[in-house]
């Protein structure tokens, strides 16, 4: 398969391109956030040139659909839609918490065939995005729905590991458990590893059907809310 994947849901922008075999992968990592809107397309163009591929050569465009940074998710979705429309190919949205779970598995537990994790991303505003996943005989399945939690409520008694980017900011406030704590971020290489099974399962959509996954409707606190939060800490 020829696949282009990117994730801009966090403070990191991650892009990866696979040509044919899973081993033939080109990657780029860079700062995310506000820079994503200007840096994502040039990074993609560079990888496409390195791999000597045209957009019409791609089987699908894969992107991290959320939850995560609102700006990052909108950017990733709009770029995926625009490139896919132009090339006449499908889009595969993959949730960023599943991508996070796979990134942690590949980096820290590559031999695991069965593993349960609670994936946690910093949602700002003193909250976390969370979802549970189980790896059964090498295949991921979601065990709990997406949630927006306070750090004190991020508990899964069945988890072998907590994975994510929340430990520096909230580690002392997370419930005590025997689960390992693994620092990780979603990345495009993990999207490439997840994509074949999801494509085979029919998860690809037309460009106009590709949408970001938002868990939180409110993106900013009022002055009074910030003051109340500061007083409570």
TORMIMAR-785431 format. One line per 8 residues: number of its first residue (from 1); their letters; for each residue y, z, x of C-alpha. Coordinates in pm, 1 decimal. Layout:
BEGIN
NUM = a = Y,Z,X ~ ...
***
This chain:
BEGIN
1 = xxxxxxxx = 0.0,0.0,0.0 ~ 361.7,-58.2,96.2 ~ 562.6,239.8,-27.6 ~ 918.5,362.3,18.4 ~ 973.9,734.3,-45.4 ~ 1273.5,964.3,-25.1 ~ 1369.1,1318.4,-119.7 ~ 1727.0,1446.8,-135.3
9 = xxxxxxxx = 1670.8,1755.4,-349.7 ~ 1766.1,2007.3,-78.9 ~ 1999.3,2037.6,219.6 ~ 1780.6,1783.3,401.1 ~ 1756.1,1409.6,335.7 ~ 1405.0,1280.4,406.5 ~ 1302.6,914.3,398.7 ~ 964.2,758.4,480.5
17 = xxxxxxxx = 820.8,409.7,461.6 ~ 452.1,316.7,466.6 ~ 335.9,-34.4,549.1 ~ -29.0,-88.7,464.4 ~ -238.2,188.1,615.7 ~ -131.4,552.6,570.5 ~ -99.7,580.1,948.0 ~ 170.2,308.8,962.0
25 = xxxxxxxx = 468.3,522.7,860.9 ~ 834.5,516.6,963.8 ~ 1041.2,829.7,897.6 ~ 1399.2,949.6,901.1 ~ 1534.7,1302.2,843.3 ~ 1902.2,1388.8,823.3 ~ 2156.7,1614.7,656.1 ~ 2151.9,1611.0,278.9
33 = xxxxxxxx = 2404.1,1747.9,35.0 ~ 2732.3,1558.7,10.8 ~ 2630.4,1318.3,287.2 ~ 2336.1,1182.9,89.7 ~ 2542.2,941.8,-118.7 ~ 2666.9,759.6,191.6 ~ 2369.6,802.2,425.6 ~ 2062.0,736.8,209.8
41 = xxxxxxxx = 2087.2,358.3,170.8 ~ 2168.2,294.4,541.1 ~ 1867.3,508.9,638.1 ~ 1645.1,309.9,402.6 ~ 1776.5,-21.1,536.4 ~ 1702.7,89.8,893.4 ~ 1341.5,180.9,813.6 ~ 1286.4,-140.2,617.0
49 = xxxxxxxx = 1406.8,-341.0,917.2 ~ 1187.8,-142.6,1157.3 ~ 881.8,-206.2,939.5 ~ 980.1,-571.3,884.4 ~ 952.8,-536.4,506.7 ~ 1154.9,-671.7,216.1 ~ 1197.9,-470.7,-102.9 ~ 984.8,-724.5,-287.8
57 = xxxxxxxx = 699.7,-640.0,-48.5 ~ 687.4,-283.6,-180.6 ~ 428.0,-170.4,-432.5 ~ 651.7,111.7,-559.0 ~ 951.7,327.7,-478.5 ~ 875.3,699.8,-476.9 ~ 1139.0,971.3,-508.9 ~ 1157.2,1347.6,-541.3
65 = xxxxxxxx = 1267.4,1388.5,-902.8 ~ 1350.9,1761.3,-906.3 ~ 1416.4,2035.9,-961.8 ~ 1676.2,2071.0,-689.1 ~ 2035.4,1983.4,-602.0 ~ 2202.9,1808.8,-894.5 ~ 2395.9,1572.7,-669.4 ~ 2090.6,1501.2,-457.8
73 = xxxxxxxx = 1868.0,1431.9,-757.7 ~ 2119.6,1198.2,-919.2 ~ 2162.5,1010.5,-592.3 ~ 1788.4,970.5,-535.3 ~ 1724.3,858.9,-891.6 ~ 2007.8,606.8,-899.0 ~ 1906.2,456.7,-563.6 ~ 1540.7,435.1,-671.7
81 = xxxxxxxx = 1639.9,268.8,-999.6 ~ 1876.3,21.0,-836.6 ~ 1636.4,-87.6,-562.5 ~ 1343.3,-112.3,-804.6 ~ 1543.0,-315.5,-1057.7 ~ 1647.1,-557.3,-786.4 ~ 1295.0,-597.4,-648.9 ~ 1114.5,-596.5,-984.1
89 = xxxxxxxx = 883.9,-308.4,-889.1 ~ 781.0,26.4,-1034.6 ~ 920.7,371.6,-963.4 ~ 711.5,684.2,-910.0 ~ 899.6,1012.8,-973.0 ~ 722.9,1312.9,-814.6 ~ 837.9,1667.6,-876.9 ~ 985.4,1832.6,-570.7
97 = xxxxxxxx = 791.0,2156.9,-607.9 ~ 460.4,1966.4,-588.7 ~ 601.9,1780.6,-288.6 ~ 691.8,2117.3,-135.5 ~ 337.6,2248.0,-190.7 ~ 191.0,1939.4,-20.7 ~ 434.2,1962.2,271.8 ~ 331.6,2324.6,330.9
105 = xxxxxxxx = -38.4,2241.8,304.8 ~ -14.9,1958.2,554.7 ~ 182.7,2165.0,806.0 ~ 8.2,2501.0,777.9 ~ -329.4,2458.4,604.7 ~ -445.6,2099.8,662.0 ~ -814.8,2189.2,635.9 ~ -779.9,2371.6,306.1
113 = xxxxxxxx = -973.7,2216.8,20.0 ~ -896.6,2495.7,-225.1 ~ -562.7,2677.0,-215.0 ~ -324.0,2832.9,-466.2 ~ 49.3,2842.7,-400.6 ~ 370.5,2944.9,-570.3 ~ 633.3,2688.0,-469.3 ~ 988.0,2824.8,-451.0
121 = xxxxxxxx = 1317.0,2642.7,-394.1 ~ 1658.1,2804.8,-364.9 ~ 1844.6,2721.9,-686.4 ~ 2165.9,2897.8,-573.5 ~ 2348.5,3131.1,-814.8 ~ 2099.1,3404.6,-719.4 ~ 1804.2,3216.2,-870.3 ~ 1492.5,3026.6,-763.2
129 = xxxxxxxx = 1308.5,2722.0,-894.6 ~ 937.3,2802.6,-915.7 ~ 604.6,2649.9,-1016.9 ~ 241.3,2725.6,-937.2 ~ -9.3,2475.9,-797.1 ~ -377.3,2482.9,-710.9 ~ -553.7,2256.4,-465.2 ~ -907.9,2199.4,-594.4
137 = xxxxxxxx = -1136.9,1998.5,-368.0 ~ -838.6,1828.8,-214.0 ~ -662.0,1744.3,-543.1 ~ -347.5,1918.4,-665.8 ~ -298.4,2042.9,-1020.9 ~ -11.1,2240.3,-1167.8 ~ -102.9,2591.3,-1282.6 ~ 231.5,2715.5,-1417.7
145 = xxxxxxxx = 531.4,2538.5,-1563.2 ~ 866.8,2496.6,-1388.7 ~ 1076.3,2810.2,-1412.9 ~ 1419.7,2934.4,-1312.7 ~ 1377.2,3292.8,-1186.7 ~ 1556.0,3580.8,-1022.1 ~ 1393.7,3658.5,-684.6 ~ 1249.2,3983.8,-821.3
153 = xxxxxxxx = 1052.4,3788.8,-1083.9 ~ 887.6,3538.9,-847.1 ~ 534.7,3677.3,-869.1 ~ 197.6,3502.2,-894.6 ~ -87.8,3744.3,-837.5 ~ -332.6,3457.8,-783.4 ~ -133.3,3278.5,-512.7 ~ -268.9,3255.6,-159.7
161 = xxxxxxxx = 77.4,3163.0,-33.3 ~ 442.2,3154.8,-130.8 ~ 597.2,2835.0,7.1 ~ 957.4,2725.4,16.8 ~ 1306.2,2778.7,156.1 ~ 1391.5,3112.0,-7.3 ~ 1275.2,3370.9,243.0 ~ 1583.9,3401.9,462.0
169 = xxxxxxxx = 1811.8,3457.6,163.9 ~ 1580.8,3641.9,-76.8 ~ 1276.5,3758.2,119.5 ~ 1351.0,4128.2,82.3 ~ 1387.8,4091.0,-293.1 ~ 1063.6,3904.2,-359.0 ~ 782.2,4114.3,-512.5 ~ 543.1,4264.8,-261.4
177 = xxxxxxxx = 211.7,4077.7,-249.1 ~ -63.7,3985.9,-7.0 ~ 27.3,3616.5,-25.3 ~ 134.0,3448.8,296.9 ~ 496.8,3338.1,318.6 ~ 540.4,2983.0,448.7 ~ 879.3,2828.7,519.8 ~ 881.2,2465.6,404.3
185 = xxxxxxxx = 1090.9,2192.7,244.4 ~ 986.1,1891.1,37.6 ~ 973.4,1578.2,250.5 ~ 915.6,1207.3,207.5 ~ 593.4,1201.8,409.9 ~ 442.6,1442.1,155.4 ~ 553.9,1205.8,-122.1 ~ 364.3,923.5,49.5
193 = xxxxxxxx = 46.6,1133.0,65.2 ~ 74.1,1225.5,-303.0 ~ 162.8,877.6,-426.1 ~ -173.7,690.9,-419.7 ~ -351.9,933.9,-653.0 ~ -54.7,950.0,-890.0 ~ -19.3,571.8,-894.9 ~ -390.9,539.3,-968.8
201 = xxxxxxxx = -346.5,787.6,-1255.0 ~ -74.9,570.8,-1409.0 ~ 224.1,793.1,-1328.3 ~ 453.0,505.4,-1223.3 ~ 732.1,407.4,-1463.0 ~ 977.5,122.3,-1505.4 ~ 1314.4,178.1,-1333.5 ~ 1498.2,263.6,-1656.1
209 = xxxxxxxx = 1238.7,532.5,-1733.8 ~ 1286.1,710.8,-1400.6 ~ 1489.5,1026.6,-1460.6 ~ 1574.2,1343.0,-1265.3 ~ 1402.1,1667.3,-1362.1 ~ 1668.7,1925.5,-1441.2 ~ 1565.1,2286.7,-1504.0 ~ 1912.7,2437.6,-1517.1
217 = xxxxxxxx = 2185.9,2300.5,-1743.8 ~ 2463.1,2514.3,-1597.2 ~ 2561.4,2431.5,-1239.2 ~ 2854.3,2664.5,-1168.3 ~ 2955.7,3022.3,-1234.5 ~ 3287.9,3132.3,-1377.3 ~ 3516.2,3360.0,-1174.6 ~ 3415.0,3655.0,-1394.5
225 = xxxxxxxx = 3044.1,3578.3,-1346.7 ~ 3083.7,3560.1,-969.1 ~ 3272.5,3889.0,-966.9 ~ 3005.9,4057.9,-1180.4 ~ 2729.2,3930.8,-954.0 ~ 2911.8,4051.6,-642.9 ~ 2961.3,4396.8,-798.3 ~ 2590.5,4419.7,-884.9
233 = x = 2472.0,4349.8,-528.6
***
